[in-house]
Amino acid sequence: METKRHRQQMNLLVDSLADHWRGRDDVCVEGNMAVYFSETQARNNDFRAPDVFVVLDTVKKERKSWVVWEEEGRTPDLVIELTSPSTEAVDRGKKKHVYARLLRVPMYVIYDPFSAALEGWALGSHGSYELVALDADGRLPCPQLGLSLGVRTGTFQETEAPWLRWFADGRVVPHSSELVGGAQAERAVALQHAEAAELRARDAERRLREVERRAEEAEQRAREAEERVAEAARSRD
């Protein structure tokens, strides 16, 4: 990977989608894994390792690489390359050709984690890629997955950046660290509310005791006044 941010971006995409589909056993979500599409290519150790790829209608299991002829001919349904100035020519040229002509990947996406430039192509009927327009929210529809891809600025692993995120039903698909952080934040807010409620209860109890003390003092003064009146009356008699 080009930079730390490229690695973070790959992990964010792979891990969040894997978590989102945790209950499914018919998908494969991988990052930077070798994809072999011919035995000649394998013998020559000539492979492609997409930064992120997704395969549907397969078996979820641990793999060291994706070997097409061992996977009943299945190839990725979507590939994402995290580009940079030094790799852009290859990402838009040789790789794009391989994904379209040899692997027949239905959707190819290029994203630059630094410039936040997002582009996607769908495989047309003539075997070439056609640019896909972003929707009204600036997101890239991924109909094969029932999801979309969009850019959201935020902090991930202590790095603030425009991150490429999965969206489901208009909402960002969270990473597990965000779920943990969100739960911790909710617990912190609940604790603050509980502490505030306890302080209010203590203050109310203190005020009640003060009212009771003043009432007792008033009652004592009333008794003393009554005694003085009674004493004065006895003195006159």
N, C-alpha and C positions, 0 to 999 in steps of 0.2 A: 504494500500500500504506500501511496505517495507520502502522506503525512499522518500525524496522530489524529487529526480531525477526520481524515478519510477512514481510518480504522474505527473511530468512534461512530461515524455515520453508518458504516457497514454493520457494526454490532447493534446499533439502535434499530435498524431496519429488520435484521434477521431475528433478533431476540424478541422484539415487540410482536412481530407477526407469529412467531412460534408460540408465544404465550397466548396470543389471541385465538390460535387454532389448537390449543393444548388438548382439547377433547377429541380432535380428529386424528384418525390413523391412516388417512388416504392422501397425505400431502408431504412434500419435502421442501424445506426452506433452508437454504445453505448460503454461505458466503466464502468466496475465495477458494472454492473447491474445484479441482480439475474435472473437466468434462471431456470425455473421449467419444468421438463419433465414428471412428473407423479403426480397424485393427492395424492398418499401416501407420496411421497417426500415432497409435499407442506404441508400436515398435520403435518409432522415431522419437518417442517422448515429445511429440508435438501436440500440445493440448491447449484448450482455452480454460481459464479460471475466472468466470464472471465474478464481479465483486459481490453481487447478490443474484440468486436465481430461485425460482419457485416452480415446482412440478406438481400438478394435480393428478388425481386418479392413479396414485402409485401406492407404495407401502412405506409407512414411516418406520425407518430403522437406521441404525448407525452405518455410515458409509465412509470409506476413505476417498472415494472419487465417484463420479457419475459416469458409468460406462453404458452407452446407449444400447448396444446389442445385448447387454446383460439385463436391461430394464425393459425388455419387450418392445424396444424401439422408441420408448418414451423420451422425449426431449423437453427442455424447460418450456413452460408456458409464458414465463416472463423473465427477462434479464434486465438487471440494472448495472450500469457501469458508472462509477464515481470518477469523473474525469478531472483533468487538470491541463494547464497549458502544454505540459510535456507529453501527455497521452491523448490529447484531443484528436489529433490527426488519425491515430490508429483506431480510437473508439468510433470515429465517424466513417472510417474507411474500411480497413481489413476486418475488424471485428463485426462491424455492421453487415458486411458481405457474408461472413461465416454464419452469423445468426439468422440471416434471411435465407440464404441459398442452400446452406448445408444442414443447419439444425432446424430450420423452419420454425423459429421461435415466434409465436403469435404477437408478442409485444416486446419492444426494446425501448429502454429508457436510459437517458444520459442525464446525470446531475452533477453540477460543480458545487461542492460544499462551501466554497469560498465566495463565489459570485452569486450563488443561489439560482443559477440558470438551470431551468428544467425543460426538457424536451422528451417527447415520446412518439414512437412510430408503431403502427399496426400493420401486420402483414396483409398485403392486398391479394386479390385473386390471381394476379400475374406473378406472384412470388417475390414482389419487391415491397419495401416499406413505404407507407404513406403517413405523413405527419398527422398526429392527432391534436386537435385543438383543445386548449384548456377550457374548463367549464366556467360558469359565471363567478365561481369562488376562486378562480385561478388554480384549480386542481386538475390533475390528469386522471380521467376515468380509466379504470382497469376492469373492464366488464368480465373478463375471464375469472377474476378473483372475487368479484362482487365488492370491490373496494376502490378507493382512489388514492392518488399520491398528491401531497401538497406540502408547501413549505411553511414551517412555523418557527419563528424565532424564540429561543428559550435557552435554558441551561441544562446540559447533559454532561454528567461526569466532570463537573466544574468548568465546563467550556460553554460560554455563551456564543451562539451562532445561529444562522438560519438552517434548521435541520429539515431534511426530507422525512416526512412522516406518512404513515398509512392512515387513512380515514375510513371509518365504517359508519354509515348512516349519518354522515356529516360531522361525526365526532372523531377526534384524534384517537388512535389506538395507543393506549399507554404502555410504556415500558414498565417492567416489574419494579424498578427502583422508584418510579413515579408513584406506583400504587403504595409502596412502603412509605414513601415520603408523605403521600397524601393521608395515609392512615395515621402516621405520627403527628401530622399537623392537626388532624381532627381530634386526636387524643389530647394534644396540647391545648387546643381551644376548649375542649370539654373540661380539662383540668382547670383552666383559667376561669371558666364559668362556675365550676364547683367551688373554687376558692373564693370567688366573688360572692357567691350565694352564702357561703359559710361566714364571711365577713359581715354580710348584711344581717344574717341571723344573730351573730354575736352582738352587733350594734343594736338590733331590736331588743335582744335580751337585756343589754345594758340599760337601754332607755326604759324598759319595763321595770327593772329593778329600781331605777331612779324615781319613776312615778310612784312605785309602791312605797319607797322610802319617804317621799314627800307626803304621801297620803297618811302614813303612820305618824309622821311628825305633826301633820295638821290635826289628826285625831288626838294625839297627845296634848297638843295645845288646847283643843276644845275641852278635853277632860279637866285640864288644869284650870281653865277659865270657869268651868262649872263649879269646881271645888272652891274657887275664890268667891264666887257669888254665894254659894251655900254658906261659906264661912262668914261672909259679911252679914248674911241674914241672921245667922245664929248670934252674932255679936250684937245686933240691934235688939234681939229678944232678951 
